Amino acid sequence: MNETQSGLKVPTANQTFKTICHYCSIGCTLEIDLQNGLVSGVKGVSGLINPDGYSCIYGRKGFMFINDPQRITQPLLKVKDEFKPISWSEAFDLIEEKLRQGESAEKAFFAGARLTNEEQYLIQKLARAAVRTNNIGSFHYLGRGTNYTKLSRANLPFSELVETRRVYLIGADITLDNAMVGEYVMENRRKNGLITEVITTKNIIPEDEKADNVLHIKSYYHFVKAVNHYLLDNHLENTDFIKNLIGNLDEYRAQLLNESWEALLEAAGIEDPESLIEFALGYNQEKKAVIILSEKELSGHTCAEIFNLACITGKHGRFGSGIMLLKEKNNTHGLHDMGIMPNLGPGATDWNDPFQRSTFGFNWGIEELPSDKGLTLHDMREGRFKQLFIFGEDPMGCAINRSEIQRLLSGKDFMVVQDYFMTETAAMADLVLPSTMASETGGTFTNTQRVIQKIDNRLKSPVEIVSWKQLDILLNRFGYSPAESADDVTLEVASLLPKFCTSSKLGLRITTTDNYNPMFTNGCDYLGKRFDMEFEGMFPE
């Protein structure tokens, strides 16, 4: 074992360490073997989420990038279209100079869904407390609208799937994208005869051959709205549940029934209404039914309507019933909980609430924090931002429409990118900072079910100043006391979380149009894209 300056013992040759997978949002525990400082193998081991030690192909094969000698290990400054190494002090001096120059409203900060909670928190603190701008967000969610944030609070725990008798997969690939959930489902099928039904817009998906029924449609959004329309039009809602917990059923019913059921069926691609009615009645009548849905394939408004369906039928919050939302990246939920959105503060608090803002302001020593609407896709397209600070995301490399993202990122006065490798986005930057993994720094991830898991600092980093500390140093230059470890940042976040909760009726989400607008693949993460490219052909079409 080698010992760092802080006294931490880290593995070197022929050692192993445990970590949390940073691909999908499930959060499986993995054990990584090191031989002569290089990764020689990865396997799943018993953990909080995967007690049987199961791990999928992403976990077993997705960590070999650690061996890549092309990893960035020092700050790089672009000089005449070429990157030159510079010292850390020069890098911090330059960033501080740029942060202090110009208008705060012209700077935008982006945090990736691969980063730890602590890194995400420090990024939004740097933006709001130091630079005094609310232009904080993530390319992961850029242009995708609202209604994703609160659904995880309604999530059925994985452990309760053993009580479920029927599962409906709506836009969820639990064979490839979230294989641990697939393992839970298949185990229940083998032991308890769980019935699975698939509703999909794809021609062929891996779950088809394992499902009891498959319904092919054209639009998830219009399909779910048509189901809700049918149930409410025929007064099939769960009146006892709604009477006690739902506060706006009449408003939602009036808006929805004003739409044409026939038009919803046509938009959904349903030629035989009986197939939709069979789904509606089957889900409504089954006491232990769960809808598994994925943000990757569904719009925010579709997710909202699925939440409405769970409430209308009285499934929401019931043991072994309701919905199970699967987020795309390992710490996508952290983006919500750490306040990486203009409308959210740490703890997923309402940033538009003056009382909440004043609480953070008091703790950060700021009399008045920014309260404007913050970063939007419209502002990006209008070229409002002259400086971009991008941490752990590769929008250029993961772009669906490359020409559009090229326009969004080009022509800036100054752009900083922090990542492991020279990604396509990093290549466009003026300054590139090296990034470090959670197992090199310590920190926490929050999985799709709001389970927070700690990752120990067990792997010696090739980067002298780890990711969270880079942010901490910048904050220190704006007058904030330095943290000694990532654990100190965790404690700061915990101290700011709301100390109270409120109890009120739920509100059904009223939507009028679909807002499916995916702009990036792989959760806008270079590592996900890299894995898919390296193992192309491993998976069936």
C-alpha positions as a printed NumPy array, in Angstrom:
array([[  0.   ,   0.   ,   0.   ],
       [  1.137,   3.547,  -0.746],
       [  0.43 ,   6.341,   1.703],
       [ -0.635,   9.831,   0.618],
       [  0.346,  13.068,   2.357],
       [ -2.924,  12.91 ,   4.314],
       [ -2.034,   9.444,   5.61 ],
       [ -4.666,   7.66 ,   3.497],
       [ -3.644,   4.168,   2.426],
       [ -4.499,   3.487,  -1.203],
       [ -4.123,   0.282,  -3.226],
       [ -1.229,  -0.179,  -5.62 ],
       [ -0.168,  -3.492,  -7.146],
       [ -2.356,  -6.558,  -6.746],
       [ -5.023,  -4.857,  -4.652],
       [ -8.793,  -4.524,  -4.811],
       [-11.219,  -1.794,  -3.842],
       [-14.976,  -1.381,  -3.843],
       [-16.883,   1.402,  -5.542],
       [-20.328,   2.267,  -6.885],
       [-20.982,   1.862, -10.607],
       [-21.238,   5.202, -12.372],
       [-23.169,   4.193, -15.489],
       [-26.911,   3.73 , -14.882],
       [-28.975,   5.109, -12.   ],
       [-29.294,   1.874,  -9.992],
       [-26.053,   2.115,  -8.015],
       [-24.607,  -1.407,  -7.868],
       [-21.543,  -2.123,  -5.748],
       [-18.49 ,  -3.288,  -7.694],
       [-15.081,  -4.656,  -6.781],
       [-12.182,  -3.577,  -8.974],
       [ -8.945,  -5.593,  -9.151],
       [ -5.66 ,  -3.789,  -9.723],
       [ -2.56 ,  -5.513, -11.062],
       [  0.545,  -3.339, -11.135],
       [ -1.633,  -0.261, -10.872],
       [ -3.89 ,  -1.217, -13.8  ],
       [ -7.437,  -2.549, -13.776],
       [ -7.378,  -6.272, -14.471],
       [-10.959,  -7.142, -13.63 ],
       [-14.275,  -5.898, -12.279],
       [-17.05 ,  -7.898, -10.668],
       [-20.239,  -7.229,  -8.812],
       [-20.184,  -7.828,  -5.063],
       [-22.888,  -7.731,  -2.437],
       [-24.032,  -4.176,  -1.837],
       [-26.974,  -2.136,  -0.66 ],
       [-28.669,  -2.245,  -4.079],
       [-27.299,  -5.536,  -5.427],
       [-27.235,  -7.808,  -2.341],
       [-26.703, -10.883,  -4.524],
       [-23.618,  -9.355,  -6.126],
       [-25.204,  -9.055,  -9.562],
       [-23.663,  -6.617, -12.05 ],
       [-24.36 ,  -5.938, -15.714],
       [-22.041,  -5.529, -18.69 ],
       [-21.623,  -1.801, -18.042],
       [-20.247,  -2.448, -14.594],
       [-18.088,  -5.422, -15.548],
       [-16.59 ,  -3.918, -18.706],
       [-17.046,  -0.171, -18.286],
       [-14.093,   0.639, -16.013],
       [-11.224,  -0.262, -18.31 ],
       [-10.909,   3.414, -19.231],
       [ -8.929,   3.774, -15.988],
       [ -6.013,   2.133, -17.813],
       [ -6.081,   4.672, -20.668],
       [ -2.776,   6.623, -20.764],
       [ -4.504,   9.496, -22.588],
       [ -6.238,  10.672, -19.449],
       [ -5.809,  14.388, -18.694],
       [ -3.777,  14.919, -15.529],
       [ -2.95 ,  18.647, -15.554],
       [ -4.549,  21.937, -16.649],
       [ -4.297,  22.654, -20.379],
       [ -4.546,  26.138, -21.891],
       [ -5.276,  26.678, -25.576],
       [ -2.604,  28.851, -27.164],
       [ -2.906,  29.471, -30.904],
       [ -5.208,  26.449, -31.329],
       [ -2.882,  24.136, -29.399],
       [ -3.152,  23.029, -25.786],
       [ -0.191,  23.742, -23.539],
       [  0.232,  22.496, -19.934],
       [  0.077,  25.227, -17.309],
       [  0.418,  25.223, -13.543],
       [ -2.549,  24.924, -11.207],
       [ -1.989,  28.427,  -9.874],
       [ -2.036,  29.815, -13.42 ],
       [ -5.281,  27.932, -14.129],
       [ -6.982,  29.2  , -10.976],
       [ -5.72 ,  32.75 , -11.587],
       [ -7.208,  32.726, -15.079],
       [-10.57 ,  31.303, -13.981],
       [-10.835,  33.774, -11.12 ],
       [-10.007,  36.653, -13.45 ],
       [-12.725,  35.596, -15.895],
       [-15.291,  34.997, -13.138],
       [-14.749,  38.5  , -11.802],
       [-14.865,  40.151, -15.233],
       [-18.028,  41.056, -17.111],
       [-21.66 ,  40.6  , -16.176],
       [-22.734,  37.684, -14.011],
       [-25.752,  37.187, -16.269],
       [-23.387,  36.361, -19.149],
       [-21.847,  33.348, -17.38 ],
       [-23.379,  29.852, -17.337],
       [-22.443,  26.795, -15.283],
       [-23.178,  23.171, -16.233],
       [-22.789,  20.08 , -14.023],
       [-22.947,  16.503, -15.257],
       [-24.988,  13.592, -13.913],
       [-21.79 ,  11.562, -13.444],
       [-20.402,  13.917, -10.777],
       [-20.705,  13.292,  -7.067],
       [-23.261,  15.17 ,  -4.99 ],
       [-20.436,  17.133,  -3.426],
       [-19.08 ,  18.292,  -6.787],
       [-22.546,  19.244,  -7.998],
       [-23.231,  21.194,  -4.817],
       [-19.964,  23.143,  -5.065],
       [-20.653,  24.031,  -8.712],
       [-24.018,  25.599,  -7.92 ],
       [-22.514,  27.333,  -4.886],
       [-19.739,  28.775,  -7.04 ],
       [-22.349,  30.077,  -9.49 ],
       [-24.853,  31.468,  -6.992],
       [-22.761,  32.515,  -3.988],
       [-19.477,  33.554,  -5.63 ],
       [-20.48 ,  34.742,  -9.106],
       [-24.046,  35.724,  -8.125],
       [-25.774,  34.149, -11.099],
       [-28.646,  31.69 , -11.28 ],
       [-27.442,  30.406, -14.655],
       [-26.943,  26.875, -13.412],
       [-28.042,  23.712, -15.186],
       [-27.079,  20.483, -16.88 ],
       [-26.952,  19.624, -20.563],
       [-28.4  ,  16.287, -19.41 ],
       [-31.772,  18.041, -19.   ],
       [-31.349,  20.989, -21.364],
       [-34.526,  21.649, -23.336],
       [-36.404,  18.741, -21.755],
       [-38.906,  20.756, -19.762],
       [-40.312,  20.133, -16.314],
       [-42.   ,  17.352, -14.303],
       [-38.965,  15.09 , -13.813],
       [-37.969,  16.379, -10.382],
       [-40.614,  15.145,  -7.958],
       [-41.423,  11.76 ,  -9.476],
       [-38.629,   9.951,  -7.638],
       [-40.449,  10.733,  -4.395],
       [-43.213,   8.442,  -5.635],
       [-40.863,   5.575,  -6.496],
       [-41.663,   2.022,  -5.486],
       [-38.599,   0.58 ,  -3.676],
       [-36.829,  -2.222,  -5.535],
       [-37.409,  -4.54 ,  -2.587],
       [-41.186,  -4.245,  -2.978],
       [-41.138,  -5.777,  -6.442],
       [-41.436,  -9.175,  -4.76 ],
       [-44.985,  -8.144,  -3.782],
       [-45.943,  -6.991,  -7.262],
       [-48.167,  -9.198,  -9.399],
       [-48.094,  -7.277, -12.693],
       [-45.439,  -4.989, -14.189],
       [-45.977,  -2.629, -17.098],
       [-42.836,  -1.436, -18.875],
       [-43.461,   1.907, -20.563],
       [-40.415,   3.17 , -22.451],
       [-38.093,   1.266, -20.113],
       [-35.315,  -1.033, -21.3  ],
       [-34.502,  -3.182, -18.269],
       [-32.385,  -5.628, -20.23 ],
       [-29.641,  -3.199, -21.297],
       [-30.14 ,   0.215, -19.729],
       [-31.108,  -0.878, -16.204],
       [-30.254,  -4.552, -16.013],
       [-30.364,  -4.76 , -12.206],
       [-34.084,  -3.898, -12.332],
       [-34.46 ,  -6.528, -15.036],
       [-32.899,  -9.048, -12.665],
       [-35.396,  -8.12 ,  -9.939],
       [-38.298,  -8.508, -12.39 ],
       [-37.089, -11.817, -13.82 ],
       [-36.499, -13.252, -10.343],
       [-40.089, -12.39 ,  -9.458],
       [-41.284, -14.003, -12.683],
       [-39.427, -17.212, -11.858],
       [-40.535, -17.407,  -8.214],
       [-43.967, -15.78 ,  -8.152],
       [-45.279, -15.859, -11.707],
       [-45.11 , -12.089, -12.148],
       [-46.902, -10.951, -15.311],
       [-45.052,  -8.422, -17.459],
       [-46.467,  -6.257, -20.21 ],
       [-44.485,  -3.999, -22.533],
       [-45.76 ,  -0.789, -24.103],
       [-43.241,   0.457, -26.624],
       [-42.737,   2.692, -29.652],
       [-39.862,   0.497, -30.873],
       [-40.272,  -2.284, -33.373],
       [-38.181,  -4.767, -31.41 ],
       [-36.863,  -4.547, -27.863],
       [-35.081,  -7.18 , -25.731],
       [-38.036,  -7.503, -23.337],
       [-40.385,  -8.644, -26.11 ],
       [-39.507, -12.332, -25.892],
       [-39.822, -12.373, -22.091],
       [-43.079, -10.428, -21.817],
       [-46.559, -11.852, -21.504],
       [-47.931,  -9.128, -23.746],
       [-46.464,  -6.435, -25.986],
       [-48.349,  -3.396, -27.233],
       [-46.685,  -1.37 , -29.976],
       [-47.711,   2.292, -30.138],
       [-46.532,   5.55 , -31.731],
       [-46.641,   7.986, -28.817],
       [-46.212,   7.31 , -25.102],
       [-47.644,  10.683, -24.157],
       [-50.886,  10.325, -26.079],
       [-51.262,   6.687, -25.022],
       [-51.165,   7.508, -21.298],
       [-53.448,  10.51 , -21.738],
       [-55.931,   8.33 , -23.601],
       [-55.874,   5.834, -20.721],
       [-56.517,   8.604, -18.182],
       [-59.267,   9.993, -20.413],
       [-61.001,   6.613, -20.569],
       [-60.832,   6.053, -16.811],
       [-62.153,   9.494, -15.884],
       [-64.779,   9.598, -18.616],
       [-66.166,   6.305, -17.308],
       [-65.823,   7.323, -13.632],
       [-63.433,   4.477, -12.877],
       [-61.145,   6.51 , -10.633],
       [-60.36 ,   5.407,  -7.066],
       [-62.626,   7.827,  -5.212],
       [-61.424,   6.95 ,  -1.704],
       [-57.784,   7.586,  -2.582],
       [-58.561,  10.764,  -4.502],
       [-60.863,  12.174,  -1.831],
       [-58.11 ,  12.023,   0.77 ],
       [-55.031,  12.897,  -1.263],
       [-55.823,  14.671,  -4.547],
       [-56.721,  18.343,  -4.504],
       [-57.409,  19.197,  -8.15 ],
       [-59.209,  16.246,  -9.758],
       [-62.093,  18.359, -11.066],
       [-59.748,  20.796, -12.793],
       [-57.712,  17.991, -14.337],
       [-60.824,  16.062, -15.43 ],
       [-62.346,  19.11 , -17.111],
       [-59.148,  19.86 , -19.024],
       [-58.566,  16.257, -20.098],
       [-62.141,  15.443, -21.105],
       [-62.18 ,  18.573, -23.226],
       [-59.787,  16.717, -25.517],
       [-61.024,  14.177, -28.036],
       [-60.464,  10.564, -27.004],
       [-60.475,   9.543, -30.656],
       [-57.782,  12.122, -31.432],
       [-55.661,  10.836, -28.539],
       [-56.036,   7.276, -29.811],
       [-54.982,   8.312, -33.306],
       [-51.951,  10.222, -32.034],
       [-51.019,   7.26 , -29.849],
       [-51.133,   4.936, -32.845],
       [-53.929,   2.788, -31.405],
       [-55.996,   1.274, -34.199],
       [-57.991,  -1.042, -31.929],
       [-59.381,   0.86 , -28.897],
       [-59.971,  -2.435, -27.107],
       [-56.228,  -2.907, -26.638],
       [-56.005,   0.378, -24.748],
       [-59.165,  -0.345, -22.76 ],
       [-57.761,  -3.745, -21.793],
       [-54.611,  -2.044, -20.509],
       [-56.595,   0.593, -18.605],
       [-58.884,  -1.914, -16.915],
       [-56.096,  -4.387, -16.2  ],
       [-53.891,  -1.791, -14.494],
       [-56.827,  -0.295, -12.631],
       [-58.146,  -3.591, -11.318],
       [-54.825,  -5.18 , -10.339],
       [-54.097,  -4.197,  -6.737],
       [-50.367,  -4.949,  -6.984],
       [-49.441,  -3.305, -10.29 ],
       [-46.349,  -1.257, -11.079],
       [-45.43 ,   0.889, -14.068],
       [-41.692,   0.976, -14.726],
       [-40.768,   4.009, -16.807],
       [-37.534,   5.57 , -18.014],
       [-36.582,   9.231, -18.376],
       [-34.339,   8.252, -21.267],
       [-37.309,   7.444, -23.499],
       [-40.073,   9.612, -22.033],
       [-40.808,  13.314, -21.93 ],
       [-41.398,  15.176, -18.702],
       [-45.068,  15.533, -19.579],
       [-45.393,  11.79 , -20.225],
       [-43.858,  11.078, -16.822],
       [-46.332,  13.529, -15.311],
       [-49.294,  11.776, -16.937],
       [-48.052,   8.392, -15.692],
       [-47.939,   9.888, -12.204],
       [-51.527,  11.067, -12.759],
       [-52.506,   7.536, -13.811],
       [-51.   ,   6.075, -10.62 ],
       [-52.997,   8.58 ,  -8.558],
       [-56.267,   8.168, -10.457],
       [-56.144,   4.409,  -9.879],
       [-55.04 ,   4.713,  -6.247],
       [-51.711,   2.929,  -6.871],
       [-49.434,   5.789,  -5.807],
       [-47.63 ,   5.079,  -2.542],
       [-49.229,   1.685,  -2.024],
       [-47.102,  -1.27 ,  -0.944],
       [-46.009,  -3.25 ,  -4.012],
       [-47.799,  -0.825,  -6.36 ],
       [-47.367,   2.491,  -8.141],
       [-44.536,   3.637, -10.358],
       [-40.824,   3.009, -10.604],
       [-38.944,   5.808, -12.358],
       [-35.521,   5.005, -13.804],
       [-33.193,   7.928, -14.344],
       [-30.487,   7.803, -16.982],
       [-27.157,   8.303, -15.208],
       [-25.71 ,   7.189, -11.89 ],
       [-26.224,  10.571, -10.212],
       [-28.982,  12.124, -12.281],
       [-30.994,  12.461,  -9.1  ],
       [-28.166,  14.442,  -7.572],
       [-28.768,  17.17 , -10.137],
       [-32.16 ,  17.721,  -8.511],
       [-31.091,  17.268,  -4.91 ],
       [-28.01 ,  19.495,  -5.198],
       [-29.827,  22.327,  -6.975],
       [-28.373,  22.041, -10.47 ],
       [-31.418,  23.731, -11.961],
       [-32.475,  27.388, -11.894],
       [-35.697,  26.574, -10.022],
       [-34.117,  24.294,  -7.404],
       [-31.854,  24.851,  -4.443],
       [-29.969,  22.184,  -2.47 ],
       [-32.38 ,  19.606,  -1.105],
       [-34.551,  20.121,  -4.218],
       [-35.985,  23.166,  -2.454],
       [-37.932,  25.821,  -4.329],
       [-35.363,  28.438,  -5.372],
       [-38.197,  30.81 ,  -6.209],
       [-39.227,  30.825,  -2.541],
       [-37.662,  33.925,  -0.885],
       [-37.56 ,  32.18 ,   2.493],
       [-35.609,  29.233,   1.09 ],
       [-33.165,  31.533,  -0.718],
       [-32.644,  33.606,   2.415],
       [-31.756,  30.441,   4.338],
       [-28.974,  29.622,   1.893],
       [-27.941,  33.265,   1.775],
       [-27.599,  33.374,   5.545],
       [-25.399,  30.267,   5.58 ],
       [-23.298,  31.49 ,   2.658],
       [-22.993,  35.019,   4.011],
       [-24.921,  36.57 ,   1.108],
       [-27.621,  39.138,   1.774],
       [-29.392,  38.61 ,  -1.534],
       [-28.928,  35.633,  -3.829],
       [-29.873,  35.769,  -7.534],
       [-33.553,  35.071,  -8.125],
       [-33.942,  35.469, -11.897],
       [-35.278,  32.666, -14.083],
       [-31.749,  31.498, -14.85 ],
       [-30.375,  29.389, -17.655],
       [-32.726,  28.352, -20.473],
       [-32.308,  26.712, -23.867],
       [-33.778,  29.848, -25.438],
       [-31.046,  31.967, -23.864],
       [-28.409,  29.525, -25.118],
       [-29.784,  29.768, -28.638],
       [-29.896,  33.56 , -28.408],
       [-26.207,  33.649, -27.493],
       [-26.811,  35.306, -24.126],
       [-23.873,  33.585, -22.426],
       [-20.317,  34.668, -23.195],
       [-18.581,  32.404, -20.686],
       [-19.327,  28.693, -20.171],
       [-18.08 ,  26.499, -17.322],
       [-18.795,  22.833, -18.087],
       [-18.05 ,  20.095, -15.544],
       [-18.289,  16.408, -16.444],
       [-20.352,  16.699, -19.626],
       [-19.611,  16.281, -23.331],
       [-22.477,  18.006, -25.178],
       [-20.571,  18.179, -28.46 ],
       [-19.598,  14.506, -28.432],
       [-23.047,  13.323, -27.324],
       [-25.112,  15.69 , -29.487],
       [-28.02 ,  14.335, -31.497],
       [-28.007,  17.469, -33.639],
       [-24.293,  18.267, -33.849],
       [-24.662,  21.439, -35.887],
       [-27.033,  22.942, -33.315],
       [-24.75 ,  22.159, -30.373],
       [-21.774,  23.48 , -32.343],
       [-23.617,  26.796, -32.618],
       [-24.5  ,  26.806, -28.908],
       [-20.887,  26.32 , -27.831],
       [-19.033,  28.377, -30.423],
       [-17.98 ,  32.011, -30.309],
       [-17.605,  32.301, -26.537],
       [-15.209,  34.693, -24.859],
       [-14.061,  31.966, -22.499],
       [-14.959,  28.306, -21.969],
       [-13.73 ,  25.914, -19.275],
       [-14.286,  22.147, -19.446],
       [-13.427,  19.642, -16.722],
       [-13.279,  15.98 , -17.798],
       [-11.201,  12.791, -17.775],
       [-10.196,  12.909, -21.424],
       [ -9.909,  15.361, -24.295],
       [-13.535,  15.062, -25.346],
       [-14.995,  16.856, -28.337],
       [-16.33 ,  19.518, -25.993],
       [-12.989,  19.841, -24.201],
       [-11.298,  20.349, -27.577],
       [-13.453,  23.465, -28.05 ],
       [-12.496,  24.935, -24.669],
       [-10.004,  27.652, -23.827],
       [ -9.002,  25.887, -20.609],
       [ -9.303,  22.203, -19.754],
       [ -9.167,  20.915, -16.177],
       [ -8.549,  17.24 , -15.329],
       [-11.36 ,  15.38 , -13.595],
       [-11.15 ,  12.665, -10.966],
       [-13.35 ,   9.695, -10.133],
       [-15.313,   9.335,  -6.922],
       [-13.097,   6.431,  -5.877],
       [-10.141,   8.851,  -6.111],
       [-11.807,  11.617,  -4.12 ],
       [-14.597,  10.276,  -1.936],
       [-18.161,  11.528,  -2.014],
       [-21.7  ,  10.281,  -2.522],
       [-24.098,   9.302,  -5.295],
       [-27.911,   9.339,  -5.05 ],
       [-29.577,   6.621,  -7.066],
       [-32.907,   6.757,  -8.851],
       [-34.733,   5.827,  -5.639],
       [-33.052,   8.567,  -3.599],
       [-30.726,   6.105,  -1.87 ],
       [-27.499,   7.918,  -0.991],
       [-24.374,   5.758,  -1.134],
       [-20.927,   6.78 ,   0.02 ],
       [-17.864,   6.072,  -2.103],
       [-14.573,   5.781,  -0.253],
       [-11.376,   7.412,  -1.457],
       [ -9.482,   4.201,  -2.259],
       [ -7.77 ,   4.75 ,  -5.62 ],
       [ -4.678,   6.927,  -5.933],
       [ -5.391,   9.649,  -8.473],
       [ -2.973,  10.683, -11.221],
       [ -4.363,  14.209, -10.788],
       [ -2.649,  16.33 ,  -8.156],
       [ -5.738,  18.382,  -7.225],
       [ -8.943,  16.348,  -7.288],
       [-12.184,  17.612,  -8.822],
       [-14.049,  18.766,  -5.718],
       [-10.924,  20.46 ,  -4.37 ],
       [-10.535,  22.468,  -7.577],
       [-13.981,  23.932,  -6.947],
       [-13.208,  24.429,  -3.264],
       [-10.072,  26.414,  -4.129],
       [-12.047,  28.686,  -6.44 ],
       [-14.627,  29.274,  -3.708],
       [-11.812,  30.027,  -1.283],
       [-10.662,  32.792,  -3.616],
       [-14.093,  34.339,  -3.196],
       [-13.813,  34.303,   0.574],
       [-15.185,  30.891,   1.543],
       [-13.349,  28.718,   4.043],
       [-11.616,  25.684,   2.55 ],
       [-12.886,  22.167,   3.201],
       [-10.481,  19.475,   4.371],
       [-12.208,  16.573,   2.634],
       [-15.207,  15.638,   0.532],
       [-16.856,  14.558,   3.789],
       [-16.774,  18.183,   4.95 ],
       [-18.728,  19.154,   1.843],
       [-21.228,  16.364,   2.558],
       [-21.758,  17.739,   6.052],
       [-22.245,  21.256,   4.702],
       [-24.934,  20.011,   2.329],
       [-26.628,  18.113,   5.158],
       [-26.647,  21.217,   7.343],
       [-28.561,  23.13 ,   4.661],
       [-31.307,  20.592,   4.019],
       [-34.844,  21.581,   5.087],
       [-35.484,  20.869,   8.75 ],
       [-39.218,  20.511,   8.274],
       [-41.722,  18.881,   5.956],
       [-45.199,  19.857,   4.954],
       [-48.222,  17.645,   4.468],
       [-50.691,  18.628,   1.808],
       [-52.792,  17.08 ,  -0.898],
       [-51.186,  15.952,  -4.109],
       [-51.904,  17.762,  -7.327],
       [-52.391,  16.061, -10.67 ],
       [-50.081,  17.556, -13.29 ],
       [-51.975,  19.276, -16.106],
       [-50.297,  19.012, -19.514],
       [-51.492,  19.991, -22.957],
       [-48.715,  18.898, -25.313],
       [-45.868,  16.439, -25.425],
       [-42.446,  17.967, -24.72 ],
       [-40.107,  15.159, -25.724],
       [-36.94 ,  16.905, -26.883],
       [-33.84 ,  14.761, -26.3  ],
       [-30.721,  16.66 , -27.328],
       [-27.994,  14.24 , -26.194],
       [-27.256,  10.531, -25.983],
       [-25.693,   8.673, -23.033],
       [-26.839,  11.264, -20.502],
       [-24.404,  13.716, -22.129],
       [-21.543,  11.715, -20.61 ],
       [-18.391,  10.872, -22.565],
       [-17.848,   7.592, -20.693],
       [-21.263,   6.231, -21.662],
       [-20.704,   7.141, -25.293],
       [-17.223,   5.662, -25.208],
       [-18.471,   2.371, -23.774],
       [-21.167,   2.042, -26.429],
       [-18.639,   2.76 , -29.184],
       [-16.044,   0.318, -27.843],
       [-18.569,  -2.471, -27.417],
       [-20.662,  -1.752, -30.508],
       [-22.163,  -4.953, -31.799],
       [-22.115,  -6.596, -28.36 ],
       [-25.814,  -5.903, -27.94 ],
       [-28.64 ,  -6.864, -30.323],
       [-30.403,  -4.154, -32.285]])
